[in-house]
Amino acid sequence: MDRSRRRHGQRGHVLRDARSTFKDCKDSCTSDFLDAKASCLNIDAGCFLACRDGREECVATASQPLTDCLATCDPPLDAARATCRTPPPCSCGGSGDPCGFDPCFISCITPAEDKAFQCRNGCRNDFKLNTTAQQDLTACKSGFQAYLQSCPPAATP
């Protein structure tokens, strides 16, 4: 194995370790934050987390029309990326030949990026105008508040 491959492998290992450490730290901090928030509200932490999980599930369900619409926006862009990278029209994307600044790639991919942007923007606008989804989101918020009111107070140490 030559030196550059060995160094690249070492860097990859170091980056994976760093990402793992970051994720663990972030998860721990998020947990500490939520516990502190529950304590500040004088609500049992377990009940608070159950309320939060219920709200997240409710919001995900209410937001499903938006999620479904957004899922239709990227596949055409992904296909255009693949098409624009291969000759013809362009020939870029190999090792040491990134496409990001290739004029041929940029002119080829720009219309697809514009369409994807318009698609995502249209999805968001349609979702904001979807009265059923908006009512469902409002119900999620109300339900969360009502559920919090039913939680027992935090245990005193």
Backbone bond lengths (Angstrom), bond angles and torsions (degrees), N, CA, C in turn:
res aa  C-N    CA-C-N  psi(-1)  N-CA   C-N-CA  omega(-1)  CA-C   N-CA-C  phi
1 M - - - 1.461 - - 1.529 107.80 -
2 D 1.322 116.30 128.37 1.454 117.97 -179.46 1.531 110.83 -75.66
3 R 1.314 115.46 167.02 1.464 121.22 -173.84 1.525 112.95 -62.55
4 S 1.343 117.40 -40.14 1.467 119.17 -177.19 1.525 111.02 -65.54
5 R 1.331 117.05 -38.77 1.465 118.84 177.45 1.523 111.13 -67.43
6 R 1.308 116.32 -39.16 1.453 120.18 179.89 1.526 109.31 -64.20
7 R 1.354 117.29 -44.67 1.465 120.18 178.86 1.518 110.88 -63.54
8 H 1.351 116.80 -41.42 1.458 120.27 179.51 1.527 109.90 -62.11
9 G 1.319 117.26 -41.99 1.462 121.22 178.08 1.514 111.83 -62.69
10 Q 1.335 116.40 -39.12 1.459 120.48 177.84 1.521 110.59 -66.25
11 R 1.338 116.27 -43.02 1.462 119.59 178.36 1.515 110.28 -61.56
12 G 1.322 117.26 -42.81 1.457 120.73 179.35 1.518 111.37 -59.48
13 H 1.325 116.12 -41.66 1.458 120.85 178.76 1.527 110.52 -65.15
14 V 1.320 116.34 -43.85 1.468 120.77 179.57 1.529 110.17 -62.98
15 L 1.331 117.09 -43.15 1.465 120.20 179.60 1.528 111.56 -65.04
16 R 1.341 117.22 -40.61 1.464 119.72 177.49 1.521 110.45 -61.83
17 D 1.331 116.79 -43.27 1.465 120.23 177.97 1.524 111.01 -62.61
18 A 1.330 116.45 -42.31 1.465 120.27 -179.95 1.527 110.90 -63.52
19 R 1.338 116.97 -42.55 1.471 120.42 178.25 1.521 110.95 -62.57
20 S 1.317 116.10 -42.44 1.458 120.47 179.65 1.533 110.74 -63.62
21 T 1.319 116.08 -44.28 1.467 120.35 178.81 1.521 110.25 -62.59
22 F 1.338 116.57 -43.48 1.457 120.98 178.96 1.528 110.70 -60.25
23 K 1.339 116.96 -45.99 1.459 120.82 -179.43 1.523 110.86 -62.22
24 D 1.330 116.79 -44.34 1.460 120.28 178.73 1.518 110.73 -61.40
25 C 1.317 116.47 -43.61 1.466 121.37 179.89 1.525 110.19 -63.92
26 K 1.330 116.38 -44.66 1.463 121.24 -179.52 1.528 110.58 -62.58
27 D 1.330 116.87 -44.09 1.464 120.72 178.84 1.522 110.93 -61.60
28 S 1.319 116.12 -43.08 1.467 120.75 179.76 1.529 110.72 -64.56
29 C 1.318 116.62 -44.05 1.470 120.57 179.62 1.523 110.88 -65.01
30 T 1.322 117.23 -40.11 1.465 120.75 178.61 1.519 109.99 -63.09
31 S 1.315 116.25 -43.38 1.463 120.35 178.59 1.529 110.76 -62.57
32 D 1.330 116.77 -45.67 1.466 120.79 178.36 1.526 110.93 -61.04
33 F 1.334 116.55 -41.75 1.461 121.30 179.52 1.528 110.92 -61.72
34 L 1.338 116.83 -45.84 1.460 120.18 -178.73 1.528 111.19 -66.18
35 D 1.316 116.74 -38.62 1.467 119.81 176.27 1.525 110.66 -62.80
36 A 1.330 116.59 -43.05 1.465 120.85 179.46 1.527 110.71 -65.50
37 K 1.323 116.67 -38.78 1.455 120.69 179.22 1.532 110.20 -63.45
38 A 1.327 116.44 -44.47 1.465 120.60 177.96 1.521 110.23 -61.96
39 S 1.320 116.65 -42.81 1.460 120.81 179.28 1.526 110.97 -63.22
40 C 1.313 116.35 -42.77 1.460 121.55 179.53 1.532 110.80 -61.35
41 L 1.337 116.05 -37.50 1.463 120.86 178.64 1.528 112.10 -82.34
42 N 1.334 115.75 -1.75 1.459 123.19 -177.18 1.528 111.44 56.75
43 I 1.342 114.04 48.11 1.466 121.60 179.38 1.522 107.85 -123.67
44 D 1.309 115.97 140.48 1.457 121.14 175.80 1.527 109.30 -53.94
45 A 1.335 116.40 128.71 1.464 121.39 -174.56 1.527 112.09 -60.32
46 G 1.317 118.08 -40.12 1.462 120.95 179.66 1.520 111.77 -63.84
47 C 1.308 116.60 -41.89 1.460 120.95 178.70 1.530 110.24 -67.63
48 F 1.328 116.06 -41.13 1.466 120.81 178.48 1.530 110.39 -59.25
49 L 1.330 116.11 -45.46 1.467 119.74 -179.96 1.528 111.84 -65.71
50 A 1.335 116.54 -36.85 1.465 119.89 177.12 1.529 110.08 -64.80
51 C 1.337 116.64 -40.49 1.472 120.57 177.15 1.518 110.28 -62.49
52 R 1.306 115.71 -44.75 1.462 121.25 -178.71 1.528 110.83 -63.36
53 D 1.327 116.15 -44.15 1.465 119.76 178.08 1.527 111.17 -61.88
54 G 1.336 115.90 -40.69 1.462 120.26 177.97 1.523 111.43 -63.48
55 R 1.335 116.19 -39.96 1.465 119.48 178.90 1.527 110.62 -66.30
56 E 1.326 116.91 -42.58 1.466 120.06 179.34 1.531 111.04 -61.47
57 E 1.318 116.73 -41.09 1.467 120.46 178.19 1.527 110.65 -65.86
58 C 1.322 116.49 -41.66 1.457 121.66 178.97 1.527 110.66 -62.67
59 V 1.334 116.76 -46.10 1.466 121.44 179.95 1.529 110.24 -64.17
60 A 1.326 117.33 -41.07 1.466 120.38 179.01 1.529 110.50 -61.60
61 T 1.324 116.87 -41.45 1.462 120.69 178.93 1.528 110.76 -66.98
62 A 1.326 116.71 -44.84 1.468 120.84 179.92 1.525 111.45 -66.02
63 S 1.324 117.01 -29.46 1.467 122.07 -178.12 1.522 113.21 -89.42
64 Q 1.320 117.60 2.12 1.458 120.76 -176.67 1.532 113.39 -57.08
65 P 1.349 119.23 -39.21 1.472 117.52 177.07 1.532 112.36 -59.53
66 L 1.310 117.19 -38.26 1.470 120.91 177.19 1.522 110.48 -67.05
67 T 1.322 116.82 -45.19 1.466 121.50 179.19 1.529 110.91 -59.34
68 D 1.334 115.75 -44.44 1.470 120.08 -179.82 1.526 111.04 -64.03
69 C 1.312 116.71 -42.50 1.465 120.45 -179.84 1.530 110.60 -65.58
70 L 1.326 117.45 -45.96 1.466 120.85 -179.35 1.530 111.66 -62.03
71 A 1.322 116.58 -31.30 1.467 120.51 -179.64 1.529 112.04 -65.39
72 T 1.325 117.04 -18.81 1.474 120.02 179.43 1.527 111.94 -86.54
73 C 1.318 118.29 -9.86 1.466 121.59 -173.39 1.526 113.83 -83.99
74 D 1.306 118.74 -33.28 1.461 120.80 -173.43 1.527 116.25 -85.36
75 P 1.338 120.67 -34.13 1.472 118.27 -178.94 1.535 114.45 -54.56
76 P 1.343 119.82 -43.28 1.474 117.00 177.29 1.538 112.64 -63.53
77 L 1.320 117.08 -34.33 1.464 120.76 177.70 1.524 110.30 -67.82
78 D 1.320 117.14 -42.03 1.467 120.71 177.35 1.525 111.16 -61.07
79 A 1.328 115.74 -41.38 1.465 119.92 178.47 1.524 110.69 -65.13
80 A 1.327 116.69 -39.89 1.468 120.38 178.81 1.522 110.85 -65.27
81 R 1.326 117.58 -38.24 1.475 120.39 177.50 1.524 110.07 -59.24
82 A 1.320 115.37 -46.94 1.463 119.52 -179.33 1.525 110.51 -63.68
83 T 1.320 116.77 -43.14 1.460 120.98 -179.73 1.523 111.33 -64.25
84 C 1.326 116.53 -43.15 1.468 120.55 -176.87 1.528 112.46 -70.12
85 R 1.317 118.28 -24.54 1.469 121.02 -179.05 1.524 112.79 -77.19
86 T 1.311 116.20 -30.01 1.469 119.49 -173.83 1.525 110.88 -92.19
87 P 1.339 116.21 145.77 1.463 117.78 178.71 1.519 110.78 -76.95
88 P 1.296 120.80 147.78 1.451 123.99 -29.54 1.519 109.50 -70.38
89 P 1.249 126.60 163.11 1.453 125.79 10.27 1.526 113.69 -86.41
90 C 1.314 118.94 -29.17 1.467 120.03 -175.19 1.520 109.41 -124.15
91 S 1.285 115.23 171.76 1.454 120.51 177.69 1.524 107.50 -142.25
92 C 1.308 115.96 85.85 1.461 120.24 179.47 1.522 108.32 -147.61
93 G 1.304 115.44 174.23 1.456 120.18 176.63 1.507 114.55 102.27
94 G 1.313 117.30 -2.52 1.460 119.52 175.93 1.515 109.87 -76.48
95 S 1.314 116.68 176.23 1.460 119.54 178.65 1.525 108.89 -62.07
96 G 1.306 116.10 129.25 1.453 121.68 -179.66 1.515 113.62 78.24
97 D 1.311 117.99 5.15 1.465 121.39 -179.95 1.527 109.45 -134.03
98 P 1.341 117.55 69.35 1.461 119.45 -178.65 1.533 111.28 -67.61
99 C 1.300 114.77 153.25 1.463 119.94 -177.61 1.524 113.42 -88.11
100 G 1.307 117.20 -17.73 1.465 121.70 -170.89 1.510 115.90 -50.73
101 F 1.346 118.54 -34.14 1.457 120.87 -178.57 1.528 112.21 -113.81
102 D 1.307 116.96 11.49 1.455 121.41 179.53 1.541 108.58 -78.58
103 P 1.335 118.04 117.03 1.469 120.33 -176.98 1.525 113.46 -57.28
104 C 1.309 117.28 -38.35 1.466 120.58 179.06 1.529 109.77 -62.55
105 F 1.327 116.62 -46.93 1.469 120.90 -179.34 1.522 110.40 -63.22
106 I 1.311 116.47 -44.17 1.468 120.22 -178.28 1.526 110.80 -60.82
107 S 1.329 116.95 -46.10 1.469 118.56 -179.38 1.523 111.35 -68.99
108 C 1.311 117.36 -28.75 1.463 121.25 178.70 1.530 111.81 -74.89
109 I 1.337 117.30 -41.26 1.464 121.16 -172.45 1.528 112.99 -85.73
110 T 1.313 118.03 -23.06 1.466 121.27 -175.39 1.530 113.43 -55.51
111 P 1.323 120.86 -46.37 1.479 118.73 178.64 1.539 112.59 -60.84
112 A 1.319 117.09 -37.97 1.474 119.84 178.79 1.524 110.83 -68.44
113 E 1.331 116.83 -37.93 1.467 119.45 176.88 1.524 110.68 -65.37
114 D 1.315 116.72 -39.72 1.464 120.36 177.18 1.525 111.32 -61.52
115 K 1.327 116.67 -43.93 1.468 120.55 179.01 1.523 111.21 -64.08
116 A 1.330 116.35 -40.97 1.467 119.89 179.58 1.524 110.39 -64.85
117 F 1.339 116.50 -40.73 1.465 120.06 177.53 1.526 110.40 -62.17
118 Q 1.321 116.16 -47.10 1.464 120.32 179.50 1.526 111.22 -61.94
119 C 1.308 116.60 -37.34 1.465 121.36 177.69 1.526 110.24 -62.64
120 R 1.337 116.64 -50.55 1.472 120.21 -179.83 1.524 111.23 -62.21
121 N 1.322 116.30 -42.25 1.457 120.97 179.27 1.529 110.43 -63.09
122 G 1.338 116.73 -42.39 1.458 120.85 177.08 1.517 112.22 -63.54
123 C 1.323 116.57 -39.18 1.473 120.37 177.69 1.526 110.50 -61.20
124 R 1.325 115.94 -46.42 1.476 119.41 -179.57 1.526 111.41 -64.05
125 N 1.328 116.47 -42.34 1.464 119.78 178.78 1.524 111.09 -63.97
126 D 1.325 116.85 -44.80 1.469 120.21 178.56 1.523 110.81 -61.28
127 F 1.338 116.51 -39.32 1.463 120.25 -179.45 1.525 110.55 -66.24
128 K 1.314 116.77 -40.78 1.477 119.88 178.72 1.525 111.08 -64.05
129 L 1.328 117.29 -30.49 1.464 121.45 179.94 1.528 112.85 -89.24
130 N 1.328 117.63 -5.66 1.460 122.52 179.88 1.532 107.80 -79.51
131 T 1.341 116.18 97.89 1.466 119.78 -173.76 1.528 112.09 -63.10
132 T 1.317 117.94 -34.72 1.465 120.15 179.16 1.528 110.10 -63.57
133 A 1.326 116.91 -47.40 1.466 120.30 179.88 1.527 110.81 -63.46
134 Q 1.316 116.86 -40.82 1.460 119.61 -179.73 1.531 111.43 -66.70
135 Q 1.329 116.68 -38.05 1.466 120.33 175.45 1.528 110.70 -64.91
136 D 1.329 116.01 -38.85 1.467 120.06 178.10 1.529 110.43 -63.88
137 L 1.328 117.46 -40.85 1.468 120.41 178.11 1.527 110.94 -64.51
138 T 1.315 116.37 -40.58 1.470 120.22 177.42 1.529 110.14 -63.06
139 A 1.331 116.38 -40.12 1.469 120.82 177.60 1.524 110.88 -64.08
140 C 1.324 117.17 -35.58 1.469 120.24 177.25 1.529 110.07 -61.16
141 K 1.320 115.75 -45.23 1.463 120.58 -179.48 1.530 110.75 -64.24
142 S 1.315 116.65 -45.10 1.469 120.72 179.16 1.520 111.03 -64.07
143 G 1.326 115.45 -43.40 1.463 119.25 179.33 1.516 111.89 -62.51
144 F 1.329 116.70 -39.08 1.463 121.21 177.72 1.524 110.15 -61.29
145 Q 1.326 116.34 -47.02 1.470 120.19 -179.68 1.530 111.00 -62.62
146 A 1.331 116.64 -41.80 1.468 120.11 179.49 1.526 110.89 -65.66
147 Y 1.334 115.86 -40.36 1.461 120.04 179.91 1.528 109.88 -64.66
148 L 1.336 116.79 -40.82 1.479 120.15 178.07 1.525 110.89 -60.18
149 Q 1.341 116.41 -38.87 1.463 120.34 -179.32 1.538 111.90 -63.07
150 S 1.335 115.76 -26.88 1.467 119.60 -178.43 1.527 112.42 -86.57
151 C 1.327 117.95 -5.48 1.466 120.93 -178.49 1.520 110.81 -74.10
152 P 1.332 115.82 145.52 1.471 118.51 175.61 1.536 109.59 -73.72
153 P 1.315 116.15 158.87 1.453 119.00 179.04 1.543 111.29 -66.76
154 A 1.299 113.78 159.67 1.458 119.45 178.32 1.518 109.82 -64.20
155 A 1.326 115.91 143.98 1.459 120.61 177.47 1.517 108.90 -70.15
156 T 1.302 117.17 138.93 1.463 120.76 178.35 1.523 108.95 -87.45
157 P 1.345 116.62 133.67 1.469 119.69 -177.72 1.495 112.83 -71.98
